[in-house]
């Protein structure tokens, strides 16, 4: 093969005079020349030298130019070399024959130098473009293959991440369900000794704090994995704003802040969007405003712009504070995961995920979060999200906020089956249900659950989603399938069946009437947002995420069995705000000042290391001589108010 940088032309011609003329033209044109005096010699030299172009005489003895061209084109390594015929023939048939053999052009004798060079250069350029296009095609194909491989790898990674999230969610939230559930249940006991109530408050606050951190990390992971979906539902805007006010009212008051909610007078009351995500956005933004504002006011302004002639509106929530403001250089990364301002780093609270999650949730709702801020004057975070205006008839009844203490008289006797592979979770449900004279049975796996359902016919099943062997979804689907066959194939849906309390026996065992349409509520500690739809598709009547609050639990019993509870107005469910607010009580400078400096230094070191055990050890050492200071510092430590501890002991 030729290695010169010059382009090589192979001339195949049995006429020495023609060879001389063509060689002269091409050498003057800067080309390198190869010569062959017949077709077979030309094919051999083409195979060895791989020329860039071939000039081929048509009329030659033994093998003419047409046959020579056909054999050149039949060789895979030579077929791409352009061939220009040289001939004195003028007929159209001869030219067609040449093109059919694989030629790209003709040079007609007598030869003219300028024409020869022009045609040669033209076809060399065309060949170069063709090679370039072929190379680009190869590169494009390779790029597509790489992109497809990357896409498949990304899908596998996302699937692995989703599986990891589901497993981690279940492993982390399942034990938290027992911790939160039992501590909430015991805290509601009016006869509980004050000391034990305080210990339970500590357990409850810490479990709630841990749950919030887990949820934030899992929410961010779901967002990055593209696993977050929109769950639109009707809600009462006033109720949502009242909840936000109550969540932060005490905390703001005990910091000396004014918390205001300004609702525009023309605001619609009932709306449809994803209320859980909107609530989380507002909690994150108002919570940050209260956290970082030391004096002045935190204001939540709410307004809307109605789409003319439609039932759609754009909601605007402005969270304004009189805090330190955010410097321009800190704003660029403010909405990135784990990003914190200088003020946020000093506070030592939170995960740095709140703003990132808020923006992602707002975008999922079809809106956005924007920031304007002036250093030293405060910040304004504006949330804009679209929503549909609905009627109050679409709203579901709110769960009562008080603890049920008994069932109203004259209600049927109910059989409830608890299905969960975790003994602690079964125990929690049993403890919650035992005071109400339900007949209870338990199953630790899907096979036992199916057997008990078939034999015992419970009115309602609390079904865990994830269990070894058959999971809760599969067991639910099997129960519905069997019910469909028993009823003649009508195929009862999860929500179908008897109206509340109708046809229920007054004691254990089956009534003599038609078979009971068992209600099934699936409980899940997974964060997968399609679990709810999976549960309903399997035939479940409802879905309850873990950890759950007792109010949600009893509310579902009311809805699905038509139960009527007696509520003790004086025994509401414990309020997170009330217990958490204790950490915001004003710190006594006099009490702290009396603590020996060496203990203050030890506490400062432990606090800076976030070593809660060491902090409580130092605080306990203060208690004998300085009980007031110890009590205040202990409350702050239990509520993770580390920045307030540091501020107090550094005075």
C-alpha positions in Angstrom: 0.0 0.0 0.0 1.3 3.5 -0.9 2.4 5.5 2.1 3.1 8.9 0.5 1.0 11.9 1.5 0.4 12.5 -2.2 -2.8 11.0 -3.6 -2.1 8.0 -5.8 -3.6 7.4 -9.3 -3.5 3.9 -10.9 -3.5 4.1 -14.8 -4.5 0.8 -16.5 -3.9 1.0 -20.3 -2.2 -1.2 -22.9 -1.2 1.8 -25.0 2.2 3.2 -24.0 1.5 6.6 -25.6 -1.6 7.0 -23.5 0.3 6.0 -20.4 2.9 8.6 -21.1 0.4 11.4 -21.7 -1.7 10.7 -18.7 1.4 10.2 -16.4 2.7 13.6 -17.5 -0.6 15.3 -16.8 -1.0 13.8 -13.4 2.6 14.3 -12.2 2.3 18.0 -13.2 -0.9 18.0 -11.1 1.0 16.8 -8.0 -0.2 13.1 -8.0 1.7 9.9 -7.5 1.4 7.5 -10.4 1.0 3.7 -10.6 1.0 2.0 -14.1 -0.5 -1.3 -15.3 -0.5 -2.5 -18.9 -3.5 -4.9 -18.7 -6.5 -5.7 -16.6 -5.1 -8.5 -14.5 -1.9 -6.6 -13.7 -4.1 -3.6 -12.8 -6.2 -5.7 -10.4 -3.0 -7.0 -8.7 -1.4 -3.6 -8.3 -4.7 -2.1 -7.0 -4.8 -4.8 -4.4 -1.2 -4.1 -3.3 -1.1 -0.3 -3.5 -4.7 0.7 -2.8 -4.8 3.8 -5.0 -7.1 6.7 -4.4 -8.5 6.6 -8.0 -8.2 4.4 -11.1 -8.1 5.6 -14.7 -9.1 2.5 -16.8 -9.0 2.1 -20.5 -12.0 0.4 -22.0 -10.5 -1.4 -25.0 -7.7 -3.8 -24.0 -6.8 -7.3 -25.1 -7.7 -10.4 -23.0 -9.8 -8.5 -20.4 -11.5 -5.3 -21.4 -12.1 -2.3 -19.1 -15.7 -3.3 -18.2 -14.7 -6.8 -17.0 -11.7 -5.3 -15.1 -14.0 -2.8 -13.4 -16.5 -5.6 -12.5 -13.7 -7.6 -10.8 -12.3 -4.6 -9.0 -15.8 -3.9 -7.6 -16.3 -7.5 -6.5 -13.3 -7.2 -4.2 -14.5 -5.9 -0.8 -11.2 -4.0 -0.2 -11.2 -2.3 -3.7 -14.9 -1.6 -4.4 -14.9 1.9 -2.9 -12.1 3.1 -5.2 -13.6 5.4 -7.9 -13.0 4.2 -11.5 -13.0 6.6 -14.5 -13.1 5.0 -17.9 -10.9 6.2 -20.8 -12.4 5.5 -24.2 -12.9 6.6 -27.7 -16.4 5.1 -27.7 -19.2 7.6 -28.0 -22.4 5.5 -27.9 -24.8 5.8 -25.0 -25.0 2.0 -24.7 -21.2 1.9 -24.0 -21.5 4.6 -21.3 -24.4 2.8 -19.7 -22.4 -0.4 -19.7 -19.6 1.3 -18.0 -21.7 2.8 -15.3 -23.4 -0.6 -14.8 -19.9 -2.1 -14.3 -19.2 0.3 -11.5 -17.5 3.3 -13.2 -18.2 6.8 -11.9 -17.2 8.9 -15.0 -15.8 8.9 -18.6 -12.8 10.6 -20.2 -13.2 10.7 -24.0 -10.2 10.5 -26.3 -8.4 12.6 -27.4 -7.6 13.6 -23.8 -7.3 17.2 -22.7 -5.1 18.0 -19.7 -7.4 20.4 -18.0 -10.4 18.1 -18.3 -8.4 15.1 -17.0 -7.2 17.0 -13.9 -10.7 18.6 -13.3 -12.4 15.2 -13.4 -9.8 13.5 -11.3 -9.9 16.2 -8.7 -13.7 16.3 -8.6 -14.0 12.5 -8.0 -11.2 12.6 -5.4 -13.0 15.3 -3.6 -16.3 13.4 -3.8 -14.5 10.3 -2.5 -13.0 12.2 0.3 -16.4 13.6 1.3 -17.8 10.1 1.0 -15.2 8.7 3.3 -15.8 11.6 5.7 -19.5 10.9 5.7 -18.9 7.2 6.2 -16.6 8.0 9.2 -19.2 10.3 10.6 -21.8 7.6 10.2 -19.6 5.2 12.0 -18.9 7.7 14.8 -22.6 8.5 15.1 -23.5 4.9 15.3 -20.8 4.4 18.0 -22.1 7.5 19.8 -25.7 6.1 19.7 -24.5 2.7 20.9 -22.6 4.4 23.8 -25.6 6.6 24.6 -27.9 3.5 24.6 -25.4 1.7 26.8 -25.3 4.7 29.1 -29.1 4.9 29.1 -29.4 1.2 30.0 -26.7 1.6 32.7 -28.5 4.6 34.1 -31.8 2.7 34.1 -30.1 -0.1 36.0 -28.6 2.4 38.4 -32.0 4.0 38.9 -33.6 0.6 39.4 -30.9 -0.3 41.9 -31.3 3.1 43.6 -35.1 2.6 43.8 -34.7 -0.8 45.2 -32.2 0.5 47.8 -34.6 3.3 48.7 -37.5 0.9 49.2 -35.3 -1.4 51.3 -33.8 1.4 53.4 -37.2 3.0 53.8 -38.7 -0.2 55.1 -35.7 -0.9 57.4 -35.6 2.6 58.8 -39.2 3.5 59.1 -40.5 0.1 60.3 -38.8 0.3 63.7 -39.7 4.0 63.9 -43.3 3.0 63.5 -43.2 1.1 66.8 -41.2 3.8 68.6 -43.5 6.6 67.5 -46.7 4.6 67.9 -46.0 3.3 71.4 -44.6 6.6 72.7 -47.6 8.4 71.4 -49.9 5.9 72.9 -48.3 6.0 76.4 -48.0 9.8 76.4 -51.8 10.0 76.1 -52.3 8.2 79.4 -53.6 10.8 81.9 -52.3 8.7 84.9 -48.7 8.7 83.6 -46.2 9.9 86.2 -44.6 13.3 85.2 -41.1 11.9 85.2 -42.1 9.1 82.8 -44.0 11.6 80.6 -40.9 13.7 80.3 -38.8 10.6 79.3 -41.5 9.7 76.7 -41.5 13.3 75.4 -37.7 12.9 74.8 -38.2 9.6 73.0 -41.1 11.1 70.9 -39.2 14.3 70.0 -36.1 12.4 69.0 -38.0 9.9 67.0 -39.9 12.6 65.2 -36.6 14.5 64.5 -35.0 11.3 63.2 -38.1 10.7 61.0 -37.9 14.2 59.5 -34.2 13.7 58.7 -34.9 10.3 57.1 -37.8 11.7 55.1 -35.7 14.6 53.8 -32.8 12.3 52.7 -35.3 9.8 51.1 -37.2 12.6 49.5 -34.1 14.0 47.9 -33.0 10.5 46.8 -36.4 10.0 45.2 -36.2 13.3 43.4 -32.8 12.5 42.0 -34.0 9.0 40.9 -37.1 10.5 39.2 -39.4 8.6 41.5 -41.5 11.4 42.9 -45.0 11.7 41.5 -47.9 14.2 41.8 -50.8 13.1 44.0 -53.4 15.7 43.5 -56.3 15.9 45.9 -58.8 18.5 47.1 -58.0 20.5 50.3 -59.1 23.5 52.3 -56.5 26.3 52.0 -57.6 27.8 55.3 -57.1 24.6 57.1 -53.6 24.3 55.6 -52.7 27.9 56.6 -54.1 27.3 60.1 -51.9 24.2 60.4 -48.8 26.2 59.4 -49.7 28.9 61.9 -50.1 26.4 64.8 -46.9 24.6 63.9 -44.8 27.8 64.3 -46.9 30.0 66.5 -45.2 29.0 69.8 -41.7 28.9 68.4 -42.1 32.4 67.0 -43.6 33.8 70.1 -40.9 32.4 72.3 -38.3 34.0 70.1 -40.1 37.3 70.4 -41.2 37.2 66.8 -44.5 38.2 65.2 -45.9 35.5 62.9 -48.4 36.9 60.5 -50.5 35.2 57.8 -52.0 37.6 55.3 -54.7 35.9 53.1 -56.1 38.0 50.2 -59.8 38.5 50.6 -60.6 37.1 47.2 -58.8 33.8 47.7 -60.6 30.6 46.8 -61.1 28.3 49.8 -61.1 24.9 48.2 -58.4 23.8 45.8 -56.9 20.8 44.1 -53.2 20.2 43.8 -50.8 18.0 45.8 -51.5 19.3 49.4 -48.8 17.2 51.0 -46.1 18.6 48.8 -47.4 22.2 49.1 -47.5 21.7 52.9 -43.9 20.5 52.9 -42.8 23.6 50.8 -44.5 26.0 53.3 -43.2 24.2 56.3 -39.6 24.3 55.0 -39.8 28.0 54.0 -41.7 29.3 57.1 -39.5 27.1 59.4 -36.3 28.6 57.9 -37.7 32.1 58.3 -38.5 31.5 62.0 -35.2 29.7 62.5 -33.0 32.5 61.0 -34.9 35.5 62.2 -33.9 36.8 65.7 -36.1 39.9 65.8 -39.0 41.4 64.0 -41.6 39.6 61.8 -42.2 36.5 59.7 -45.0 37.0 57.3 -46.7 34.5 55.0 -48.7 36.4 52.3 -51.1 34.4 50.2 -52.7 35.6 46.9 -53.9 34.2 43.6 -54.5 35.1 40.0 -57.5 33.5 38.4 -57.3 32.3 34.8 -60.1 34.1 33.0 -63.1 31.9 32.3 -61.5 28.8 33.9 -61.5 27.0 37.2 -57.7 27.3 37.4 -55.7 29.8 39.4 -52.1 30.5 40.2 -51.3 30.6 43.9 -48.7 32.9 45.3 -47.1 32.3 48.7 -44.6 34.9 49.9 -42.6 34.1 53.0 -41.0 37.3 54.1 -38.7 37.7 57.2 -36.6 40.4 58.8 -33.6 38.2 59.3 -30.0 38.7 58.3 -30.6 38.3 54.5 -28.6 36.2 52.1 -25.5 37.5 50.4 -25.4 37.5 46.6 -22.5 35.0 46.4 -24.5 32.5 48.5 -27.7 32.6 46.3 -26.3 30.7 43.3 -26.0 27.4 45.2 -28.8 28.0 47.7 -31.2 25.5 46.2 -28.6 22.8 45.7 -28.8 19.7 48.0 -26.9 20.1 51.3 -26.0 23.8 50.5 -26.1 26.0 53.6 -25.5 29.7 54.0 -23.1 31.1 56.6 -26.0 31.6 58.9 -27.2 28.1 58.4 -23.8 26.6 59.2 -23.8 28.6 62.5 -27.2 27.3 63.4 -26.0 23.6 63.1 -29.5 22.4 62.6 -31.1 20.6 59.7 -29.7 18.7 56.7 -29.4 21.5 54.1 -32.1 19.8 52.0 -35.2 21.9 52.8 -34.8 24.5 50.0 -33.7 21.9 47.4 -36.7 19.8 48.1 -39.0 22.8 48.2 -37.9 23.9 44.7 -38.2 20.4 43.3 -41.6 20.0 44.7 -42.7 23.4 43.4 -41.5 22.4 39.9 -43.3 19.1 40.1 -46.5 21.0 40.9 -45.9 23.1 37.8 -44.5 26.1 39.6 -41.3 27.6 41.0 -39.6 29.1 44.0 -37.9 32.5 43.7 -35.8 34.5 46.1 -35.1 38.2 46.7 -33.0 39.2 49.6 -31.1 42.2 51.1 -28.3 41.6 53.5 -29.2 43.1 56.8 -32.9 43.6 55.9 -34.3 40.1 55.3 -35.4 37.8 52.6 -38.6 37.0 50.6 -39.2 33.5 49.2 -42.0 33.4 46.6 -43.7 30.2 45.7 -45.9 30.1 42.6 -48.0 27.0 41.9 -51.1 26.4 39.8 -54.2 24.8 41.3 -57.7 23.9 40.4 -60.6 25.5 42.2 -63.1 22.9 43.6 -66.2 22.8 45.7 -66.3 21.9 49.4 -68.3 18.8 48.5 -65.1 17.2 47.2 -63.4 17.4 50.5 -63.1 14.4 52.8 -64.0 14.8 56.5 -61.1 15.7 58.7 -59.9 13.2 61.3 -60.7 14.3 64.8 -57.8 15.7 66.8 -58.8 14.1 70.1 -58.1 10.6 71.4 -60.9 8.0 71.2 -61.7 6.4 74.5 -64.6 4.0 73.6 -67.1 3.0 71.0 -70.6 4.4 71.1 -73.2 2.1 72.4 -75.2 -0.2 70.1 -72.6 -0.9 67.5 -71.9 -4.3 65.9 -69.1 -6.6 67.1 -66.2 -6.5 64.7 -63.5 -9.0 63.9 -60.1 -7.4 62.9 -57.1 -9.3 61.6 -53.6 -7.9 62.0 -51.1 -9.2 59.4 -47.4 -8.3 59.9 -44.2 -10.3 60.0 -42.8 -7.9 62.7 -44.0 -8.8 66.2 -43.5 -5.2 67.4 -45.8 -3.9 64.7 -48.4 -6.5 65.5 -48.2 -5.6 69.2 -48.6 -1.9 68.5 -51.8 -2.4 66.5 -53.1 -4.8 69.1 -52.4 -2.3 71.9 -54.2 0.5 69.9 -57.2 -1.7 69.2 -57.6 -3.7 72.4 -59.5 -1.0 74.5 -62.5 -1.1 72.0 -63.6 -4.7 72.5 -62.7 -5.8 69.0 -62.1 -9.5 68.4 -58.5 -9.6 67.3 -56.4 -12.2 65.6 -52.9 -12.0 64.2 -50.9 -13.5 61.3 -47.2 -13.3 60.7 -47.2 -14.1 56.9 -49.3 -14.2 53.8 -50.2 -17.9 54.0 -51.5 -17.7 57.6 -53.4 -14.5 56.6 -55.2 -16.3 53.8 -56.1 -19.2 56.0 -57.4 -17.0 58.8 -59.4 -14.9 56.3 -61.0 -18.0 54.8 -61.8 -19.6 58.1 -62.6 -16.6 60.3 -64.0 -14.0 57.8 -62.7 -10.8 59.5 -64.5 -7.5 58.8 -61.2 -5.6 58.3 -57.6 -6.6 57.8 -54.6 -4.4 58.6 -52.2 -5.8 56.0 -48.5 -5.1 56.0 -47.2 -4.5 52.5 -43.8 -6.2 52.7 -43.5 -9.7 54.2 -41.5 -12.8 53.4 -43.0 -15.0 50.8 -46.3 -13.5 49.6 -46.4 -9.8 50.3 -49.4 -7.8 51.3 -50.3 -6.8 47.7 -50.3 -10.4 46.5 -52.4 -11.6 49.5 -54.9 -8.8 49.0 -55.2 -9.7 45.3 -55.7 -13.4 46.2 -58.4 -12.5 48.7 -60.2 -10.4 46.1 -59.9 -13.1 43.5 -61.4 -15.7 45.8 -64.2 -13.4 46.8 -64.9 -12.9 43.1 -65.1 -16.6 42.5 -67.3 -17.2 45.6 -69.7 -14.5 44.5 -70.1 -16.1 41.0 -67.2 -14.2 39.3 -68.7 -10.7 39.8 -65.3 -9.5 40.7 -65.7 -7.3 43.8 -63.5 -4.3 43.9 -61.6 -3.2 46.9 -64.0 -0.5 47.7 -67.2 -2.6 47.1 -69.1 -4.5 49.7 -71.4 -3.9 52.6 -72.2 -0.5 53.7 -70.8 0.5 57.1 -71.9 -2.0 59.7 -74.5 -3.7 57.5 -74.9 -7.4 57.7 -72.3 -7.8 60.5 -72.8 -10.5 63.1 -73.1 -9.5 66.7 -70.7 -12.0 67.9 -67.7 -14.1 66.8 -68.1 -16.3 63.8 -70.0 -15.9 60.6 -73.5 -14.7 60.2 -75.8 -17.0 58.3 -76.2 -14.4 55.6 -74.0 -13.5 52.6 -70.3 -13.7 52.9 -68.6 -10.6 54.4 -66.8 -8.3 52.0 -63.6 -7.8 54.1 -62.1 -4.3 54.2 -58.4 -4.3 53.7 -56.0 -1.5 54.6 -52.4 -1.9 53.6 -49.7 -0.4 55.7 -46.3 0.3 54.2 -43.0 1.8 55.4 -41.9 2.2 51.8 -41.3 5.6 50.2 -42.3 4.4 46.8 -45.1 6.7 45.7 -46.7 4.1 43.5 -47.3 1.8 46.5 -50.6 3.4 47.1 -51.8 2.8 43.6 -50.4 -0.7 43.7 -52.4 -1.3 46.9 -55.7 0.0 45.4 -55.1 -1.9 42.1 -54.6 -5.1 44.2 -58.0 -4.5 45.8 -57.2 -2.7 49.0 -59.7 -0.2 50.4 -57.0 2.2 51.7 -53.4 2.7 52.3 -51.6 4.0 55.5 -47.9 4.9 55.4 -45.7 4.1 58.4 -44.9 5.6 60.8 -48.6 6.7 61.2 -50.3 8.8 63.8 -53.1 7.4 65.9 -55.5 10.0 64.6 -55.0 8.6 61.0 -55.3 5.1 62.2 -58.6 5.5 64.0 -59.9 7.8 61.2 -59.6 4.9 58.8 -61.5 2.6 61.1 -64.3 5.2 61.2 -64.4 5.6 57.4 -64.3 1.9 56.4 -66.3 0.2 59.2 -68.7 3.1 59.9 -67.5 3.1 63.6 -68.6 5.9 65.9 -66.0 6.6 68.6 -66.5 8.5 71.8 -63.7 11.1 72.0 -62.3 12.6 75.2 -62.1 16.3 74.5 -59.7 16.7 77.4 -57.3 14.2 76.0 -56.2 15.3 72.6 -53.3 13.7 70.8 -50.0 15.2 72.0 -49.0 18.2 70.0 -45.5 18.3 68.6 -45.5 22.0 68.8 -46.3 22.1 72.5 -43.5 19.7 73.4 -41.0 21.2 71.0 -41.8 24.7 72.2 -40.3 24.0 75.6 -36.8 24.4 74.0 -37.7 27.9 73.0 -38.3 29.2 76.5 -36.2 32.3 77.4 -32.8 31.3 78.8 -32.0 32.8 82.2 -28.7 34.6 81.8 -28.4 34.8 85.6 -28.8 31.0 86.0 -26.2 30.3 83.3 -23.8 32.9 84.6 -23.6 31.0 87.9 -22.3 27.8 86.2 -18.5 27.3 86.7 -16.5 28.3 83.6 -14.9 24.8 83.3 -18.3 23.1 83.0 -19.3 25.7 80.4 -16.2 24.9 78.4 -16.8 21.2 78.6 -20.4 21.7 77.4 -19.3 24.0 74.6 -16.8 21.3 73.4 -19.4 18.5 73.5 -22.0 20.7 71.7 -19.5 21.6 68.9 -18.9 17.9 68.4 -22.7 17.1 68.5 -22.0 14.6 71.2 -25.4 14.4 72.9 -24.2 11.8 75.5 -21.3 14.1 76.6 -23.6 17.1 76.6 -26.1 15.4 78.9 -23.3 14.2 81.1 -22.0 17.7 81.6 -25.5 19.1 82.2 -26.2 16.4 84.8 -23.0 17.5 86.6 -24.5 21.0 86.9 -27.8 19.8 88.3 -26.9 19.7 92.1 -25.6 23.2 92.4 -27.4 24.8 89.4 -30.7 23.0 88.8 -32.4 25.9 86.9 -29.6 26.2 84.4 -29.4 22.4 84.0 -33.1 22.1 83.3 -33.0 24.9 80.7 -29.9 23.5 79.0 -31.3 19.9 79.0 -34.5 21.0 77.3 -32.5 22.8 74.6 -30.3 19.7 74.1 -33.3 17.4 73.8 -34.7 19.6 71.1 -31.4 20.0 69.2 -31.2 23.7 69.9 -27.4 23.6 69.9 -27.0 27.1 68.7 -29.0 28.4 71.6 -26.8 26.4 74.0 -23.7 27.9 72.6 -25.1 31.4 72.6 -26.2 30.9 76.3 -22.9 29.6 77.6 -20.8 32.2 75.7 -22.5 35.2 77.2 
